[in-house]
């Protein structure tokens, strides 16, 4: 049986951007998921949010699918994953 973790849906406040806070929070979430033996971390990100996509790419996430019209206004979501337990 596969174990998955999902990142909570949060947006960084403007005053906290570019200070490494999101990266530290993401690292802590991934560490906690690994401790719970999750195999992967999943998230959705708006396909038009280039900054968020670049952030998750830089942290090892890969896009695995697209959800058409997922967000208000018809914006697609990219489903991204990070493998947490590579030795399984």
C-alpha atoms as an extended CHARMM CRD file, in Angstrom:
* protein
*
        88  EXT
         1         1  UNK       CA              0.0000000000        0.0000000000        0.0000000000  PROA      1               0.0000000000
         2         2  UNK       CA              1.3390000000        3.4160000000       -0.9520000000  PROA      2               0.0000000000
         3         3  UNK       CA              1.6120000000        6.1420000000        1.6560000000  PROA      3               0.0000000000
         4         4  UNK       CA              1.3180000000        9.7310000000        0.5020000000  PROA      4               0.0000000000
         5         5  UNK       CA              1.5820000000       13.1240000000        2.1130000000  PROA      5               0.0000000000
         6         6  UNK       CA             -0.0550000000       16.2800000000        0.8740000000  PROA      6               0.0000000000
         7         7  UNK       CA              1.2830000000       19.7630000000        1.4280000000  PROA      7               0.0000000000
         8         8  UNK       CA             -1.2430000000       22.1500000000        2.9930000000  PROA      8               0.0000000000
         9         9  UNK       CA             -2.5130000000       24.8540000000        0.6590000000  PROA      9               0.0000000000
        10        10  UNK       CA             -0.7770000000       28.0130000000        1.7990000000  PROA      10              0.0000000000
        11        11  UNK       CA              0.5590000000       31.1150000000        0.1550000000  PROA      11              0.0000000000
        12        12  UNK       CA              3.5430000000       33.0510000000        1.4320000000  PROA      12              0.0000000000
        13        13  UNK       CA              2.8440000000       36.5640000000        2.6200000000  PROA      13              0.0000000000
        14        14  UNK       CA              4.7050000000       39.2140000000        0.6540000000  PROA      14              0.0000000000
        15        15  UNK       CA              6.9120000000       40.2300000000        3.5890000000  PROA      15              0.0000000000
        16        16  UNK       CA              8.1280000000       36.6420000000        4.0120000000  PROA      16              0.0000000000
        17        17  UNK       CA              8.9890000000       35.9880000000        0.3800000000  PROA      17              0.0000000000
        18        18  UNK       CA             12.5890000000       35.3970000000       -0.7250000000  PROA      18              0.0000000000
        19        19  UNK       CA             13.8050000000       34.7830000000        2.8520000000  PROA      19              0.0000000000
        20        20  UNK       CA             13.9610000000       31.0000000000        2.7480000000  PROA      20              0.0000000000
        21        21  UNK       CA             10.9580000000       30.5290000000        5.0260000000  PROA      21              0.0000000000
        22        22  UNK       CA              8.9560000000       28.4690000000        2.5220000000  PROA      22              0.0000000000
        23        23  UNK       CA             11.9340000000       26.2300000000        1.8280000000  PROA      23              0.0000000000
        24        24  UNK       CA             12.4310000000       25.5460000000        5.5370000000  PROA      24              0.0000000000
        25        25  UNK       CA              8.7280000000       24.8200000000        6.0050000000  PROA      25              0.0000000000
        26        26  UNK       CA              8.7160000000       22.4980000000        2.9930000000  PROA      26              0.0000000000
        27        27  UNK       CA             11.8280000000       20.6960000000        4.2770000000  PROA      27              0.0000000000
        28        28  UNK       CA             10.1570000000       20.2250000000        7.6820000000  PROA      28              0.0000000000
        29        29  UNK       CA              6.9680000000       18.8930000000        6.0710000000  PROA      29              0.0000000000
        30        30  UNK       CA              8.9680000000       16.4340000000        3.9720000000  PROA      30              0.0000000000
        31        31  UNK       CA             10.9620000000       15.2930000000        7.0000000000  PROA      31              0.0000000000
        32        32  UNK       CA              7.7570000000       14.7120000000        8.9590000000  PROA      32              0.0000000000
        33        33  UNK       CA              6.2480000000       12.8070000000        6.0280000000  PROA      33              0.0000000000
        34        34  UNK       CA              9.3670000000       10.6150000000        5.8030000000  PROA      34              0.0000000000
        35        35  UNK       CA              9.1040000000        9.8620000000        9.5270000000  PROA      35              0.0000000000
        36        36  UNK       CA              5.5380000000        8.7100000000        8.8770000000  PROA      36              0.0000000000
        37        37  UNK       CA              6.9110000000        6.5100000000        6.0650000000  PROA      37              0.0000000000
        38        38  UNK       CA              5.1760000000        8.4140000000        3.2620000000  PROA      38              0.0000000000
        39        39  UNK       CA              6.4480000000        7.4170000000       -0.1690000000  PROA      39              0.0000000000
        40        40  UNK       CA              5.8670000000       10.7670000000       -1.8170000000  PROA      40              0.0000000000
        41        41  UNK       CA              4.6610000000       14.3320000000       -1.2880000000  PROA      41              0.0000000000
        42        42  UNK       CA              1.9190000000       15.5970000000       -3.6180000000  PROA      42              0.0000000000
        43        43  UNK       CA              0.7360000000       19.1300000000       -4.3110000000  PROA      43              0.0000000000
        44        44  UNK       CA             -1.2320000000       21.1720000000       -6.8010000000  PROA      44              0.0000000000
        45        45  UNK       CA              0.0290000000       24.4740000000       -8.1610000000  PROA      45              0.0000000000
        46        46  UNK       CA             -1.6550000000       26.8730000000      -10.5880000000  PROA      46              0.0000000000
        47        47  UNK       CA             -0.2070000000       26.3390000000      -14.0510000000  PROA      47              0.0000000000
        48        48  UNK       CA              0.2100000000       30.1040000000      -14.4430000000  PROA      48              0.0000000000
        49        49  UNK       CA              2.2070000000       30.4970000000      -11.1990000000  PROA      49              0.0000000000
        50        50  UNK       CA              5.7250000000       30.4060000000      -12.6270000000  PROA      50              0.0000000000
        51        51  UNK       CA              7.3860000000       31.4140000000       -9.3470000000  PROA      51              0.0000000000
        52        52  UNK       CA              5.7640000000       28.5710000000       -7.4010000000  PROA      52              0.0000000000
        53        53  UNK       CA              6.5190000000       26.0410000000      -10.1320000000  PROA      53              0.0000000000
        54        54  UNK       CA             10.1750000000       27.1170000000      -10.1540000000  PROA      54              0.0000000000
        55        55  UNK       CA             10.2910000000       26.8730000000       -6.3350000000  PROA      55              0.0000000000
        56        56  UNK       CA              8.9650000000       23.3070000000       -6.3330000000  PROA      56              0.0000000000
        57        57  UNK       CA             11.1810000000       22.3200000000       -9.2740000000  PROA      57              0.0000000000
        58        58  UNK       CA             14.1930000000       23.6010000000       -7.3170000000  PROA      58              0.0000000000
        59        59  UNK       CA             13.1590000000       21.4020000000       -4.3910000000  PROA      59              0.0000000000
        60        60  UNK       CA             13.0170000000       18.2510000000       -6.5130000000  PROA      60              0.0000000000
        61        61  UNK       CA              9.3140000000       18.0820000000       -7.3810000000  PROA      61              0.0000000000
        62        62  UNK       CA              8.2800000000       16.8740000000      -10.8250000000  PROA      62              0.0000000000
        63        63  UNK       CA              5.0100000000       17.4660000000      -12.6530000000  PROA      63              0.0000000000
        64        64  UNK       CA              3.0160000000       14.2460000000      -12.9950000000  PROA      64              0.0000000000
        65        65  UNK       CA             -0.3220000000       15.4790000000      -14.3420000000  PROA      65              0.0000000000
        66        66  UNK       CA             -2.5400000000       18.4600000000      -15.1450000000  PROA      66              0.0000000000
        67        67  UNK       CA             -6.0380000000       19.1290000000      -13.8100000000  PROA      67              0.0000000000
        68        68  UNK       CA             -7.8970000000       21.1720000000      -16.3930000000  PROA      68              0.0000000000
        69        69  UNK       CA             -9.9160000000       24.0920000000      -15.0130000000  PROA      69              0.0000000000
        70        70  UNK       CA             -9.0640000000       23.1870000000      -11.3990000000  PROA      70              0.0000000000
        71        71  UNK       CA             -8.9520000000       26.7600000000      -10.0910000000  PROA      71              0.0000000000
        72        72  UNK       CA            -11.4640000000       29.5930000000      -10.2830000000  PROA      72              0.0000000000
        73        73  UNK       CA            -11.3710000000       31.2790000000      -13.6310000000  PROA      73              0.0000000000
        74        74  UNK       CA            -10.5430000000       28.0430000000      -15.4050000000  PROA      74              0.0000000000
        75        75  UNK       CA             -6.8370000000       27.9960000000      -14.5440000000  PROA      75              0.0000000000
        76        76  UNK       CA             -5.3330000000       24.5260000000      -14.7440000000  PROA      76              0.0000000000
        77        77  UNK       CA             -3.4880000000       22.9250000000      -11.8520000000  PROA      77              0.0000000000
        78        78  UNK       CA             -0.2500000000       21.0270000000      -12.2060000000  PROA      78              0.0000000000
        79        79  UNK       CA              0.0170000000       18.0410000000       -9.8950000000  PROA      79              0.0000000000
        80        80  UNK       CA              3.5940000000       17.7510000000       -8.6720000000  PROA      80              0.0000000000
        81        81  UNK       CA              5.2700000000       15.0600000000       -6.6260000000  PROA      81              0.0000000000
        82        82  UNK       CA              8.4570000000       14.5130000000       -4.6810000000  PROA      82              0.0000000000
        83        83  UNK       CA              9.6530000000       10.9660000000       -4.0480000000  PROA      83              0.0000000000
        84        84  UNK       CA             10.4220000000       10.6750000000       -0.3220000000  PROA      84              0.0000000000
        85        85  UNK       CA             11.5080000000        7.0600000000        0.0830000000  PROA      85              0.0000000000
        86        86  UNK       CA             13.8140000000        6.3530000000       -2.8270000000  PROA      86              0.0000000000
        87        87  UNK       CA             15.1710000000        3.0950000000       -1.4220000000  PROA      87              0.0000000000
        88        88  UNK       CA             11.8060000000        1.2690000000       -1.3930000000  PROA      88              0.0000000000
